[in-house]
């Protein structure tokens, strides 16, 4: 893993299949040590900063617990705790924090922001989510798929819903790199960006992967190993887009009939949070305004035996731990 020391983790496009493989192997090793109660303080004495312009449960907890397990200290900075982008430029913030910390995590808006941090920080920068990419989530997804299926090669992953943003982008890149079968199932206007699709097609050809873009949910999910979805309205988007998204994407909700169409081998995945019931404030608002009791996935699928969403959520910690360890030591 020495070839990753000092390297930032900004998007999977920056990494070879072999490097992604080594990160997954390290994740599995560190997870086994955690489960066995074996110490693995590989980064004792180091300090990291967590910059959050968008709130999160899983990303913050995963980075903090992973840092503590590795023997590090961390400082959490939310939008109220930092002058980044307000009184201080991204470049200046990077140069200040880079003098004090051994690594910096960023979760926020445009990919150009985390790229700028990495350019000026002088220490590894890790992408905890941007509008365009979510690479730590995909590592967790791939570790989870391997745990349930034994391998990644040739596995069919179908992303249902709005495939234009970070999750579909990162899954498409990851599947192309790792020789998988990626399907984006959505209305055509919700397909991934054409330029990125072209880049991924070249990568897929090199690694024996398959990329498809299909509007018919029944056709897309046939024989799928994984059906994956995400919320229909991303963090930071206006509430005004809800009505149009619901109208466009309701046929792409993950239901029991879609899971049955895929087959018994199929597993359901979601990066969370999920609007599968009325247990959230937004869920209640959507019911009052649109009469829906769930959105991108039904509660029966989310809570069903084929759902592996909480394995996936736990693996955020193990894969983030591997990314930090690999790039710091």
Kinemage of the C-alpha trace (Angstrom):
@kinemage 1
@onewidth
@group {chain A} dominant
@subgroup {mainchain}
@vectorlist {calphas} color= white
{ca unk a 1} P 0.000 0.000 0.000
{ca unk a 2} L 3.043 2.276 0.008
{ca unk a 3} L 2.049 3.593 -3.423
{ca unk a 4} L -0.977 5.284 -1.791
{ca unk a 5} L 0.891 7.069 1.001
{ca unk a 6} L 0.351 10.823 0.728
{ca unk a 7} L -2.314 10.405 -2.002
{ca unk a 8} L -5.700 12.101 -1.737
{ca unk a 9} L -8.907 10.083 -2.176
{ca unk a 10} L -11.142 12.319 -4.280
{ca unk a 11} L -12.822 10.039 -6.839
{ca unk a 12} L -12.425 6.452 -8.023
{ca unk a 13} L -11.365 7.663 -11.467
{ca unk a 14} L -8.005 8.523 -9.866
{ca unk a 15} L -7.336 4.903 -8.821
{ca unk a 16} L -6.436 1.746 -10.709
{ca unk a 17} L -8.434 -1.462 -10.253
{ca unk a 18} L -5.422 -2.872 -8.402
{ca unk a 19} L -5.409 0.042 -5.963
{ca unk a 20} L -9.150 -0.296 -5.366
{ca unk a 21} L -8.604 -4.021 -4.806
{ca unk a 22} L -5.889 -3.326 -2.237
{ca unk a 23} L -8.156 -0.887 -0.376
{ca unk a 24} L -10.929 -3.485 -0.242
{ca unk a 25} L -8.507 -6.129 1.025
{ca unk a 26} L -7.212 -3.773 3.705
{ca unk a 27} L -10.807 -2.933 4.665
{ca unk a 28} L -11.613 -6.612 5.160
{ca unk a 29} L -8.455 -7.110 7.222
{ca unk a 30} L -9.156 -4.123 9.469
{ca unk a 31} L -12.793 -5.210 9.863
{ca unk a 32} L -11.648 -8.671 10.967
{ca unk a 33} L -9.288 -7.113 13.508
{ca unk a 34} L -12.100 -4.879 14.817
{ca unk a 35} L -14.450 -7.847 15.207
{ca unk a 36} L -11.748 -9.878 16.978
{ca unk a 37} L -10.932 -7.036 19.351
{ca unk a 38} L -7.379 -6.768 18.046
{ca unk a 39} L -5.762 -3.319 18.276
{ca unk a 40} L -4.811 -1.687 14.985
{ca unk a 41} L -3.609 1.782 15.917
{ca unk a 42} L -1.660 2.295 12.724
{ca unk a 43} L -1.825 6.099 12.865
{ca unk a 44} L -1.054 6.837 16.510
{ca unk a 45} L -0.302 10.498 17.168
{ca unk a 46} L -1.783 11.811 13.926
{ca unk a 47} L -4.502 14.460 13.733
{ca unk a 48} L -7.212 14.930 11.121
{ca unk a 49} L -9.795 17.641 10.361
{ca unk a 50} L -13.353 16.843 9.261
{ca unk a 51} L -14.877 19.656 7.183
{ca unk a 52} L -18.645 19.269 6.808
{ca unk a 53} L -20.647 21.715 4.686
{ca unk a 54} L -23.404 19.062 4.497
{ca unk a 55} L -24.479 17.209 7.636
{ca unk a 56} L -24.315 13.430 7.881
{ca unk a 57} L -24.805 10.624 10.382
{ca unk a 58} L -22.852 7.790 8.733
{ca unk a 59} L -19.984 9.793 7.250
{ca unk a 60} L -19.187 11.703 10.429
{ca unk a 61} L -19.477 8.680 12.712
{ca unk a 62} L -17.506 6.483 10.322
{ca unk a 63} L -14.622 8.947 10.096
{ca unk a 64} L -14.565 9.640 13.829
{ca unk a 65} L -14.698 6.011 14.991
{ca unk a 66} L -12.220 4.960 12.304
{ca unk a 67} L -9.839 7.720 13.409
{ca unk a 68} L -10.094 6.711 17.071
{ca unk a 69} L -9.511 3.026 16.225
{ca unk a 70} L -6.391 4.009 14.273
{ca unk a 71} L -5.093 6.015 17.230
{ca unk a 72} L -5.790 9.470 15.802
{ca unk a 73} L -7.414 12.628 17.108
{ca unk a 74} L -9.958 14.484 14.981
{ca unk a 75} L -11.523 17.940 14.874
{ca unk a 76} L -15.052 18.300 13.493
{ca unk a 77} L -15.845 21.578 11.726
{ca unk a 78} L -19.379 22.265 10.522
{ca unk a 79} L -20.432 25.373 8.539
{ca unk a 80} L -20.811 27.360 11.779
{ca unk a 81} L -17.341 26.364 13.027
{ca unk a 82} L -15.253 27.366 10.026
{ca unk a 83} L -14.718 30.468 7.881
{ca unk a 84} L -14.046 28.358 4.780
{ca unk a 85} L -15.618 29.958 1.732
{ca unk a 86} L -16.957 32.899 3.764
{ca unk a 87} L -14.110 34.948 5.219
{ca unk a 88} L -11.372 32.609 3.995
{ca unk a 89} L -10.897 31.048 0.580
{ca unk a 90} L -10.766 27.292 0.054
{ca unk a 91} L -7.087 27.533 -0.909
{ca unk a 92} L -6.206 29.531 2.209
{ca unk a 93} L -8.164 27.159 4.431
{ca unk a 94} L -6.304 24.230 2.890
{ca unk a 95} L -2.909 25.811 3.526
{ca unk a 96} L -3.764 26.630 7.142
{ca unk a 97} L -5.201 23.211 7.994
{ca unk a 98} L -2.438 21.433 6.111
{ca unk a 99} L 0.087 22.976 8.517
{ca unk a 100} L -1.821 21.654 11.546
{ca unk a 101} L -3.313 18.332 10.462
{ca unk a 102} L -2.069 15.135 8.853
{ca unk a 103} L -5.216 14.666 6.765
{ca unk a 104} L -8.429 16.479 5.881
{ca unk a 105} L -11.895 15.121 5.084
{ca unk a 106} L -14.365 17.262 3.114
{ca unk a 107} L -18.115 16.713 2.694
{ca unk a 108} L -19.968 19.363 0.759
{ca unk a 109} L -20.901 20.700 -2.637
{ca unk a 110} L -18.962 20.912 -5.910
{ca unk a 111} L -16.143 18.492 -6.697
{ca unk a 112} L -13.944 21.482 -7.524
{ca unk a 113} L -13.934 22.401 -3.812
{ca unk a 114} L -12.406 19.138 -2.622
{ca unk a 115} L -10.005 19.193 -5.583
{ca unk a 116} L -8.858 22.687 -4.539
{ca unk a 117} L -8.368 21.547 -0.944
{ca unk a 118} L -6.192 18.689 -2.170
{ca unk a 119} L -4.189 20.986 -4.446
{ca unk a 120} L -3.176 23.355 -1.650
{ca unk a 121} L -3.277 21.314 1.584
{ca unk a 122} L -0.013 19.410 1.236
{ca unk a 123} L -1.594 16.461 3.106
{ca unk a 124} L -4.071 13.748 2.003
{ca unk a 125} L -7.635 14.983 1.455
{ca unk a 126} L -10.554 12.537 1.491
{ca unk a 127} L -13.878 13.084 -0.264
{ca unk a 128} L -16.739 12.373 2.152
{ca unk a 129} L -19.275 13.408 -0.530
{ca unk a 130} L -19.592 16.037 -3.233
{ca unk a 131} L -22.379 16.684 -5.710
{ca unk a 132} L -20.509 14.657 -8.328
{ca unk a 133} L -18.847 11.782 -6.434
{ca unk a 134} L -19.110 9.691 -3.262
{ca unk a 135} L -16.113 7.328 -3.422
{ca unk a 136} L -16.006 6.189 0.215
{ca unk a 137} L -19.612 5.008 -0.081
{ca unk a 138} L -18.818 2.898 -3.126
{ca unk a 139} L -15.904 1.198 -1.368
{ca unk a 140} L -18.341 0.253 1.404
{ca unk a 141} L -20.841 -0.968 -1.200
{ca unk a 142} L -18.246 -3.136 -2.904
{ca unk a 143} L -17.005 -4.637 0.381
{ca unk a 144} L -20.621 -5.492 1.206
{ca unk a 145} L -21.230 -7.095 -2.189
{ca unk a 146} L -18.103 -9.210 -1.808
{ca unk a 147} L -19.202 -10.344 1.635
{ca unk a 148} L -22.538 -11.553 0.257
{ca unk a 149} L -21.499 -12.831 -3.181
{ca unk a 150} L -17.817 -13.706 -2.770
{ca unk a 151} L -16.590 -11.503 -5.625
{ca unk a 152} L -17.316 -8.411 -7.704
{ca unk a 153} L -16.398 -9.568 -11.211
{ca unk a 154} L -19.456 -9.909 -13.430
{ca unk a 155} L -21.975 -9.024 -10.756
{ca unk a 156} L -24.966 -7.051 -12.077
{ca unk a 157} L -25.776 -3.861 -10.170
{ca unk a 158} L -28.860 -1.875 -11.182
{ca unk a 159} L -29.174 1.708 -9.988
{ca unk a 160} L -32.830 2.808 -9.932
{ca unk a 161} L -33.989 6.432 -10.002
{ca unk a 162} L -32.095 9.681 -10.465
{ca unk a 163} L -28.784 8.544 -11.964
{ca unk a 164} L -27.279 11.991 -12.626
{ca unk a 165} L -25.441 12.618 -9.379
{ca unk a 166} L -22.796 11.345 -6.969
{ca unk a 167} L -24.014 7.824 -6.206
{ca unk a 168} L -24.797 6.674 -9.746
{ca unk a 169} L -21.658 8.404 -11.042
{ca unk a 170} L -19.414 6.704 -8.493
{ca unk a 171} L -21.062 3.305 -8.851
{ca unk a 172} L -20.719 3.500 -12.640
{ca unk a 173} L -17.017 4.361 -12.340
{ca unk a 174} L -16.429 1.654 -9.731
{ca unk a 175} L -18.251 -1.029 -11.701
{ca unk a 176} L -16.283 -0.121 -14.844
{ca unk a 177} L -13.019 -0.380 -12.915
{ca unk a 178} L -13.867 -3.699 -11.252
{ca unk a 179} L -15.321 -5.570 -14.216
{ca unk a 180} L -18.954 -5.479 -13.115
{ca unk a 181} L -22.247 -5.082 -15.001
{ca unk a 182} L -23.692 -1.632 -14.270
{ca unk a 183} L -27.209 -0.625 -15.286
{ca unk a 184} L -28.705 2.832 -14.810
{ca unk a 185} L -32.495 2.476 -14.879
{ca unk a 186} L -34.265 5.811 -15.157
{ca unk a 187} L -36.062 8.127 -17.563
{ca unk a 188} L -33.545 9.222 -20.207
{ca unk a 189} L -33.251 12.742 -18.796
{ca unk a 190} L -32.068 11.197 -15.507
{ca unk a 191} L -29.230 9.187 -17.089
{ca unk a 192} L -25.612 10.017 -16.123
{ca unk a 193} L -23.676 12.745 -17.918
{ca unk a 194} L -22.683 11.766 -21.458
{ca unk a 195} L -19.038 12.767 -21.045
{ca unk a 196} L -18.657 10.613 -17.935
{ca unk a 197} L -20.449 7.767 -19.678
{ca unk a 198} L -17.884 7.953 -22.478
{ca unk a 199} L -14.975 7.866 -20.037
{ca unk a 200} L -16.504 4.921 -18.194
{ca unk a 201} L -17.130 3.051 -21.455
{ca unk a 202} L -13.392 3.171 -22.200
{ca unk a 203} L -12.568 1.966 -18.686
{ca unk a 204} L -15.185 -0.796 -18.932
{ca unk a 205} L -13.667 -2.059 -22.183
{ca unk a 206} L -10.293 -2.415 -20.455
{ca unk a 207} L -11.717 -4.399 -17.521
{ca unk a 208} L -14.401 -6.602 -19.062
{ca unk a 209} L -17.237 -4.556 -17.564
{ca unk a 210} L -20.673 -3.865 -19.064
{ca unk a 211} L -22.537 -0.549 -18.907
{ca unk a 212} L -26.217 -0.204 -19.825
{ca unk a 213} L -28.768 2.607 -19.673
{ca unk a 214} L -32.353 1.337 -19.677
{ca unk a 215} L -35.709 3.027 -19.141
{ca unk a 216} L -37.755 -0.155 -18.514
{ca unk a 217} L -37.507 -1.334 -14.861
{ca unk a 218} L -38.579 -4.911 -15.642
{ca unk a 219} L -35.976 -5.300 -18.373
{ca unk a 220} L -33.274 -3.596 -16.327
{ca unk a 221} L -33.701 -5.633 -13.139
{ca unk a 222} L -33.933 -9.092 -14.707
{ca unk a 223} L -31.295 -11.345 -13.066
{ca unk a 224} L -29.820 -8.427 -11.110
{ca unk a 225} L -27.514 -9.317 -8.236
{ca unk a 226} L -28.015 -5.921 -6.610
{ca unk a 227} L -30.770 -3.340 -6.932
{ca unk a 228} L -29.543 -0.023 -5.582
{ca unk a 229} L -31.391 3.236 -5.076
{ca unk a 230} L -31.041 6.624 -3.407
{ca unk a 231} L -33.306 9.485 -2.387
{ca unk a 232} L -34.948 11.348 -5.244
{ca unk a 233} L -34.066 14.827 -4.001
{ca unk a 234} L -30.455 15.417 -3.003
{ca unk a 235} L -29.261 17.435 -0.034
{ca unk a 236} L -29.199 21.134 -0.837
{ca unk a 237} L -31.824 20.952 -3.604
{ca unk a 238} L -34.989 23.054 -3.398
{ca unk a 239} L -38.205 21.534 -2.043
{ca unk a 240} L -39.839 22.770 -5.245
{ca unk a 241} L -38.363 19.861 -7.217
{ca unk a 242} L -40.267 17.211 -5.229
{ca unk a 243} L -43.426 17.202 -7.321
{ca unk a 244} L -41.604 16.749 -10.645
{ca unk a 245} L -39.257 14.079 -9.240
{ca unk a 246} L -42.121 12.078 -7.788
{ca unk a 247} L -44.014 12.281 -11.070
{ca unk a 248} L -40.972 11.173 -13.071
{ca unk a 249} L -39.477 8.587 -10.731
{ca unk a 250} L -42.432 6.840 -9.087
{ca unk a 251} L -42.322 4.064 -11.747
{ca unk a 252} L -38.704 3.442 -10.614
{ca unk a 253} L -39.505 2.840 -6.945
{ca unk a 254} L -37.990 -0.426 -5.692
{ca unk a 255} L -40.864 -2.766 -4.883
{ca unk a 256} L -41.323 -6.422 -3.975
{ca unk a 257} L -42.372 -7.142 -7.548
{ca unk a 258} L -39.080 -5.712 -8.876
{ca unk a 259} L -37.098 -7.773 -6.367
{ca unk a 260} L -39.045 -10.881 -7.426
{ca unk a 261} L -38.376 -10.038 -11.074
{ca unk a 262} L -34.639 -9.937 -10.325
{ca unk a 263} L -34.623 -13.269 -8.511
{ca unk a 264} L -33.940 -14.737 -5.081
{ca unk a 265} L -30.230 -14.038 -5.391
{ca unk a 266} L -30.832 -10.283 -5.592
{ca unk a 267} L -29.958 -8.000 -2.689
{ca unk a 268} L -31.267 -4.510 -2.017
{ca unk a 269} L -28.838 -1.669 -1.234
{ca unk a 270} L -29.262 2.000 -0.331
{ca unk a 271} L -26.656 4.521 0.837
{ca unk a 272} L -29.132 5.979 3.400
{ca unk a 273} L -31.009 7.845 4.689
{ca unk a 274} L -34.034 6.238 3.022
{ca unk a 275} L -37.636 7.382 2.799
{ca unk a 276} L -39.219 3.941 3.153
{ca unk a 277} L -41.885 4.833 5.739
{ca unk a 278} L -43.385 7.737 7.673
{ca unk a 279} L -40.712 7.791 10.382
{ca unk a 280} L -39.121 11.032 9.194
{ca unk a 281} L -40.230 14.646 9.046
{ca unk a 282} L -39.788 14.723 5.278
{ca unk a 283} L -41.765 11.496 4.965
{ca unk a 284} L -44.649 13.064 6.853
{ca unk a 285} L -44.528 16.186 4.678
{ca unk a 286} L -44.558 14.126 1.483
{ca unk a 287} L -47.552 12.131 2.698
{ca unk a 288} L -49.463 15.315 3.531
{ca unk a 289} L -48.665 16.919 0.170
{ca unk a 290} L -48.582 13.949 -2.221
{ca unk a 291} L -50.337 11.098 -0.380
{ca unk a 292} L -47.324 8.744 -0.439
{ca unk a 293} L -46.300 6.515 2.450
{ca unk a 294} L -42.875 5.771 0.944
{ca unk a 295} L -40.765 7.056 -1.904
{ca unk a 296} L -37.746 5.420 -3.562
{ca unk a 297} L -38.270 2.038 -1.843
{ca unk a 298} L -41.179 0.333 -0.142
{ca unk a 299} L -40.929 -0.506 3.538
{ca unk a 300} L -41.386 -4.222 2.822
{ca unk a 301} L -38.264 -4.252 0.622
{ca unk a 302} L -36.220 -2.083 2.970
{ca unk a 303} L -37.049 -4.286 5.959
{ca unk a 304} L -37.080 -7.532 3.989
{ca unk a 305} L -34.684 -10.469 4.008
{ca unk a 306} L -32.960 -9.360 0.792
{ca unk a 307} L -32.033 -5.945 2.222
{ca unk a 308} L -28.379 -5.514 3.245
{ca unk a 309} L -28.463 -1.774 3.886
{ca unk a 310} L -27.168 -1.969 7.450
{ca unk a 311} L -24.236 -4.221 6.512
{ca unk a 312} L -23.490 -1.544 3.942
{ca unk a 313} L -23.784 1.266 6.513
{ca unk a 314} L -21.399 -0.451 8.933
{ca unk a 315} L -18.867 -0.983 6.185
{ca unk a 316} L -18.530 2.772 5.737
{ca unk a 317} L -16.382 2.725 8.873
{ca unk a 318} L -14.158 -0.157 7.798
{ca unk a 319} L -13.490 1.162 4.297
{ca unk a 320} L -12.918 4.744 5.483
{ca unk a 321} L -10.459 3.356 8.005
{ca unk a 322} L -8.608 1.612 5.199
{ca unk a 323} L -8.488 4.764 3.066
{ca unk a 324} L -7.024 6.818 5.923
{ca unk a 325} L -4.511 4.176 6.940
{ca unk a 326} L -3.367 3.569 3.357
{ca unk a 327} L -2.828 7.254 2.616
{ca unk a 328} L -1.237 8.223 5.947
{ca unk a 329} L 1.240 5.411 6.719
